[in-house]
Amino acid sequence: MSALRLLSSTSRRVPSAFLQQKRGYAEAAGKLNLSLVLPHQAIFTSADVVQVNISAATGDMGILANHVPSIEPLRPGVVEVIDSNNTSKKWFVSSGFANVHPGNKLTINVVEAAPLDSFSPEAVRTNLQEALKVAAGNGSEEDKMEARIEADVYEALQHALGSK
């Protein structure tokens, strides 16, 4: 049997598990089981929360219970966690991935994260200026690229602190 015929015949047979699933809208009434982990630390481990807002590579997005399963790459930005008391906690993350699993489970794996309120706007401004100076300087291409990445992160952090 040719590969094309095999593929087309199997695509016509939809497993009964897929037929029974019905997609609807995400709901704020349900709970989301969140794990937010770094390589060296777990910030949340299977915590029940109401909503998580992330800075995805495609844009900012909010995740509620019954969200469609997906994998989202994260850009430098804020991860905001809202619990059942409507209390918000914010972390600035450098990068990572958010995995929305079936069954209201969300796993966020990040390289680095720190509470947003632990940053000094003045220090961020100073470090951003230094990074931009190195990026525009006469150093090696590698140094310039590293400084540009550093500047991008500081710009995102500065934006996050401005909207705090």
Secondary structure, DSSP 8 states (H G I E B T S, - for coil): --HHHHHHHHHHS--HHHHH------BSSS-EEEEEEETTEEEEEEEEESEEEEEETTEEEEE-BT---EEEEE-SEEEEEE-TT--EEEEEESSEEEEEETTTEEEEEES-EEEGGGS-HHHHHHHHHHHHHHHTSSS-HHHHHHHHHHHHHHHHHHHHHHT-
